[in-house]
């Protein structure tokens, strides 16, 4: 991880909100949200908004990592979703690094549509050893497989 280069990251870009990123679409896909999804507002889901913000931050960090040895994982999200964002809205997204540690970076992010600020907050990322993370994931996958085999017996 190149601390100096990561500490200087700043981005500004636009994002057109697709219709499939609404609360209704997300909740329809969830077993416990399906029954009331159509009654929800037709606006961007907070989960999708956070994912868009995270993905941009991670993309900006990628060139400054050892891709074979390191990967980025989200460790903390503190965002305030301030206003509804209808499908088709054009967001302007700004972000910059506000803190950097030994193996972490914190971004301030802000998203505005054509009328107002719709979201702002901090997203913290940990830079971890890829092999360690893959080993943890595999251990959990193995446990899931054992549980499924046990249930089938």
N, C-alpha and C positions, 0 to 999 in steps of 0.2 A: 504494500500500500504506500503510495506516494503522498505523504501528509501535506507537503507544501502545495502540490498541484490540487489536491482535493479541497484544501482550505480556500482556494480561489474560485471554486465553482459558482457560477451564476447562470441562470437560464431565464428566458422569456419566450413563450411560444403560445400558439393558439390551439384549441381543441374543440372540434365540433361534436356535440353530444349526440350519440346515436340513439334511436328509439328503443333499442334493446337494452339500454342501461337504466331503465326506469325502475322505480320501486315496484310497480306492478309486475314487470317481467321477472325481477329477482325473486319476489315473494311467490310467484306462481311456480317457480322451480324448487321451492322449499316445501317439504311435506307439511310442516305446521303453519305455513303461510298461504298455502294454496286456497283455502276456503274464504279468505278475506282479501286476497290480492286485488281483485277488481274494484274494491272499495277504497283502495289507497290512492293518493294523488298521483297524477301522471307527471312525475318529475324524476330527475336523476337520483338514484339511490346513494346514500352516504357511502356505503361500501364500495360502490363503483368509483365514486369521486376519490376516495382515499387510494384505491388501487391505481387510478390514473396518476395521482400525485406521486405515489411511491415509485411507479414504473419510470417516471421521468427522472427522479432523483437517482435511482439505481442505474439507469442508462448513462447519466452524466458521470457516475463513479467508475463505470466499467473500464475506461481507458487507463485508469490509474491503479489498477489491480494486476496482480499476477494471476491471469485467468486459469492457469493450471493448478495453482495452489490455494487461491482465495475465492471466496464468494461473499455476496452481500445478503444479509437477512435483516428484515425489519425487527426492531426491538421495542419501539415505543411510538405511539401515535397520539398526539394531543391536538386535534383539529376541531374547530368550531364551524359547523355547517350552518351558515347564517341565513340563507334564503333559498327558495326553490329554484331549480334549474330545469326548464322544460326541454324536451327533446328538440334538437335543432339549434339550441343555443350555442353561441360561439364564446368559449371561455378564453380569457387571457390568463395564462398561468406564469407566475414568477416564482423563483426560488433561489436560495443561496445558502451556503454553509455558514452557520452561526457558531458552531462549536466542533472541535475535533479532539479526539483522545487517542490513546495508544492504538486501539483497534475499533474505533467508532467515529461516526460523523453525524452531526445533527443539522438538519435543514430547516429553514423557515420557508413556508410555502404560502402563497396567496393566489386565489382564483377569483376572477371577476367576470361577470357576463357583461352585456352591453349597458346594463342599468346600474349595477352595484357590485360590491364585494360579496361573494357568495360563500367563501370559505377561506380561513387562514389558520395557521398553526405550525406546530413543530413535528417533524418526523425524524426519529433517531434510527440509525442503522448500525449494526455490528458487522465487522469484517471478520469472517471466521475461516478456518482452514477447511477447504472443500472436503478433504478426506475424512476429517472428524465428523462433519455434518452428514456426509453420505453414510458413514458407519452408524450413526445414531438412527438415521432413517431406516437403514436396513434392519437394525435390531428391532425396531418397532414393526416393520413389515413382517419379520419372522414371527413375532408375537401374535400378530393378527392372523397369520396363516395357521399357527398352532391352535389358536382359539377356534377358528373356523373348522379345523379338522376335528377338534374335540366335540364341537356342537354336532357335527355330522355323525359321530359314532353313537 
